[in-house]
Structure formats: C-alpha cells, structure tokens
Amino acid sequence: MAQLFVPLQGAFGRIAGSGVNTYGESLERPQWQGAEIGLCDTMPDLLGAIAEAEYYEWVIGTHHPTYREGGPAWCRFLDPDGTVRAEALDVAYSAAQAAHRLGARYILFHFPWPALQMPGVDYAALGWTFKDADPLPLDAWPDEAVLYDWSRRCFERFAEIQERERIGVVLEIDGPNPYFFDGELYSRLFQEYPSLSICIDTGRLGLLARTHGQDPVALARRWLPWARHLHLNTSRWDEHGRFRSHLPTNASHTADRWPSVTPAADIARMVVEAHPRAIVVLEHDPRAVPPEELEACHAWAQELVAEP
C-alpha cells in the first residue's frame, strides 16, 4: 500500500519533542509511516528532525537541501555557467552520500532549476514566488538540443548516484519552463533513465498548468510511469485571481472545479493507482482550513493510501 509521510523542515529544533512540525501538524497521528526531512534552517534543526523520525520509527526521506545554513539553497543543474552546473552535480553527489548515512531511503532534488522566465509574463500575478533564486530570462537558455544534452548529463549522474549510494533519487517538478512542460523533454529523459522517479507536487502542477495553459490531469498523466512520489496539496484562485497554495486536499478537489481549484484529488488517485507503493507527503499547511475540514482531509488521505 502507499505510505503517508509528514514533512519536517524549517526551525524544527526549536519544537522537537512537541508533537507537531513547524506547520503545527500533529506527529501523533497513527497514519504516518515516514517523514520527509529537508529545508531545515540549520544543522541542529536537521538533527532534531532525524531524532524525531527515529523516535517514531518512521521511514526517512530527504529533501535537498537538508539544511540551508552555509550552503547552496538549490542545485543549479541548468545554470548557463558550465562550472556551476558541474559543481551542482558534485553537491548532489555529496548530499546523497550524507543522506544515505542518515538512513534516508531517498533524496529529492528540484529539476529543472533555475526556472525560465518568458518575456512579458507577470509571474507574480499568476502566483509564482521564487525564494531561493531568480528565474533566468529566455535568452540565458540554449536551444532545446543543447538543453537536452545538459539535462541528459544530469540524469546520467543522478542514475550513477542512485546506483553507487543505494539511495533513491527523486526529481520534483519545479518552476515554469516551456522546454519541459510544453514539450516532451521531461518524458524523453525519464524514458531513457526509468529507474529515476518523479515527484508531482499537485499544488505546483496546478500553477504550472495555469501558467502554460494546460490541463493539470493530462500534464500529470504524461509523467505517470515515473511518478512514484507525490507532494499532496491544493492551490486555489478566487474570482479576482488571488492565489492561495498548500491547502489541505480533500475529495472535492476534482477536475470539475478547475481552473479555480487544482484537481489534486484526481491526480492523487491516479498516481496511487499506478504506483500502489507510492510515497505521499502531506505537504500542506494545516492552519489554512478549520479543524473539522483538516480532519476530513486526513480521513480522505488515509482512504487514498489504504489497500483496495
């Protein structure tokens, strides 16, 4: 059956032992089978999160960077500077080694990164925020053939890391980029390296679909053969176009409500049906909905991963 993971991140060391994560999500729920640990503020926060996961006897996954202090916030795998790209892959290798030593089953990187900013598009109005690195302008990117070569070198190294370090490598879809999300470049790369996994962030997928004028369920189906991981949350736009993200997902978040609400429930069902052992991280903000609605979301998530 699929597994539900809770995210442990941020200033976790300050609340370790409190029974909640930094979003206020209860760690005492019996549904949790693992924790995805990363994006911690400091090394002590990371160590606190690891100790907490071990206390609950959870499976551990890691989200790069495991902690932000003193290191790159993101690996710039597709930076225009070849030296930076090579360094990013070296950092990824070191991060995977460290994650394996911490007992992690997998390490997740964002890819493609940095994002690509098309001229004349108001990304802020669409709901995008770029906290760790500014997107690159279109003229900073090569043509698709060169970009494929850069990306293939990354995938080749990721596959090598996975084999040598005995740790799963997961690539989470990231910011807007027509080369990857309007075309078939992403699918082509995973067809060549099928042992690597995709993480679909349902909220971000909705944002990508709106940005690129696509159907989010069809976009998810394109990558379904490799989508063994899911970051489950919902994005929503009101009648004025105002954007909210990381809302807890419930059974009503379906395709008939698109484009005002990401059809996260439909996408989640599709992923779990294709991959019965998928890892589902409830990457939502529990404070975003009333307590009774949060409980309904958790009940639905448990039903989602239950054995048929």
Secondary structure, DSSP 8 states (H G I E B T S, - for coil): --EEEEEEEESGGGTTTSSB-TT--BS--TTEEEEEEEEESSHHHHHHHHHHHHHTT-EEEEEEEEE-TTS-SS--TT-SSHHHHHHHHHHHHHHHHHHHHTT-SEEEEE-S-S-EE-TT--HHHHT---SSS--EEGGGS--HHHHHHHHHHHHHHHHHHHHHHT-EEEEE--S--HHHHTSSHHHHHHHHSTTSEEEEEHHHHHHHHHHHT--HHHHHHHTGGG--EEE--EEEE-TT--EEEEE---TT--GGGTTTB--HHHHHHHHHHH-TT-EEE----GGGS-HHHHHHHHHHHHHHHS--
